[in-house]
Amino acid sequence: MRRMARGRLEYFYFCKKYGRDDHGHWLFSVTQDGRPLQSQSIYSDAFAIYGFTELGRASGDKEPLELALETAWEVERRLAKPGSYETEPFPNPPASKGHGVAMLFTSVFDELGNFLDDTRLLEIADYLAYEVMQNFRRLDKQLIYGYLNYDNTLIDSPQGRVIIDGHVIESMWFMIHHYRRANN
């Protein structure tokens, strides 16, 4: 397994060389020769962190893990300022935060934090899981909303009433995984 993963490091070096913009944010897509096709999305950062975590785990190489960690700390700064990042290909409604970001980064920070045994990363995963379970999930309505205002109130618009079934199922899978690891 490790030998096979080491052969895949060429893709890592391609991503490292061409996958980010001038600010270090991961691009949504590039051409085969590395030219940007679409701008960055915070979702791209999540997939980069997750992929580099798994590559580091499979290959034993520390360089992908270092890049995953560098990206995670940059993402932490942006997550603290909702609205400061793009969520392409599905932009959030104005002045809102998205369930998809909280659910995905719960899993991403949980995986990296557990692999590196980093309590700070796990605390971020706990906070994001709390966001999903206490803010986006509305027990009184038995729904998980796709978007909320920054103050966690519901958005009174068609976009604000969006329920993304696949995200709900995926989110609960991530939450079960996270909370089982945390013995909660």
GIFEN-V716065 format. One record per backbone hydrogen bond with DSSP energy under -0.5 kcal/mol. NH is the residue of the N-H (numbers start at 0). CO is the residue of the C=O. Records with the same first field share a line. If there is no record, write none. Layout:
NH = CO  CO
This chain:
4 = 0
5 = 1
6 = 2
7 = 3  4
8 = 5
9 = 6
10 = 7
11 = 7
12 = 8
13 = 9
14 = 10
15 = 11
16 = 12
17 = 13
18 = 14
20 = 24
23 = 20
26 = 18
27 = 37  38
28 = 37
30 = 34
33 = 30
36 = 28
37 = 28
40 = 25
41 = 85
43 = 40
44 = 40
45 = 41
46 = 42
47 = 43
48 = 44
49 = 45
50 = 46
51 = 47
52 = 48
53 = 49
54 = 50
55 = 51
56 = 52
57 = 53
58 = 54
59 = 55
64 = 60
65 = 61
66 = 62
67 = 63
68 = 64
69 = 65
70 = 66
71 = 67
72 = 68
73 = 69
74 = 70
75 = 71
76 = 72
77 = 73
78 = 74
79 = 75
80 = 77
83 = 80
89 = 86
90 = 88
95 = 92
96 = 147
98 = 145
101 = 97
102 = 98
103 = 99
104 = 100
105 = 101
106 = 102
107 = 103
108 = 104
109 = 105
110 = 106
111 = 107
112 = 108
113 = 109
114 = 110
115 = 111
116 = 112
117 = 112
118 = 116
121 = 117
122 = 118
123 = 119
124 = 120
125 = 121
126 = 122
127 = 123
128 = 124
129 = 125
130 = 126
131 = 127
132 = 128
133 = 129
134 = 129  130
135 = 130
136 = 131
137 = 142
138 = 136
140 = 137
141 = 137
142 = 137
144 = 135  142
145 = 161
147 = 96
148 = 152
149 = 94
151 = 148
155 = 153
156 = 154
160 = 156  157
161 = 158
164 = 162
167 = 163
168 = 164
169 = 165
170 = 166
171 = 167
172 = 168
173 = 169
174 = 170
175 = 171
176 = 172
177 = 173
178 = 174
179 = 175
180 = 176
181 = 177
182 = 179
183 = 178
